[in-house]
Amino acid sequence: MNIFRLAGDMTHLFSVLVLLLKIHTIKSCAGISLKTQELYAIVFATRYLDIFTNHISPYNTIMKLIFLGSSFSIVWYMRYHKIVRRSYDKDQDTFRHYILILPCLILALLINEKFTFKEVSTSFCWDMITVMWTFSLYLEAVAILPQLVLLQRTRNIDNLTGQYVFLLGAYRALYIVNWIYRYFTEDHFVHWITWICGLVQTLLYADFFYYYFQSWKNNMKLQLPA
């Protein structure tokens, strides 16, 4: 654990807390993409398949449980809570997120740590966990797309929604700094799939970051161009 990894984890955690604060306090999910939240739920469900079989540390397990529980809770609130679901802008959140899942799965089967399909062996279950972990990386890289499209369509971004998306982007940017730090301080730390996915994900936020800082500098309401 280094300061950049910890900062990334805490920023990710704060982003979830900001979204939960909006849902629980204001009873609103306006400006939030259900499609993106569903993709994140899939990301965490497939990434943490080993949560009860591969214990790294209490911190690691607690963070996994938090992200799993919060992601499915947010989806439930947006779909079924009698008050919160009324504020969901279904007509604007029309990105076909399901088209992202199959390509990411196929890519994970073809390109993972061994660059190809793994041989069937006694460790087949562990091999599938590895494939699902890789799939979660690919899917997380593009999961924010429905949210960014929704913000561009509505152009009405409240403070909590803007902070939520900013913190999500900052979390990934901090993780890239963490990987660079580990590359220079740890032997054999080269995970090129993780690096590429993280870079793609961060680049998707570039436009949002620009307008976010412009609105902050000029003390104006955040708006994205159509």
Beta strands, then each sheet from edge to edge (+ up, - down):
end
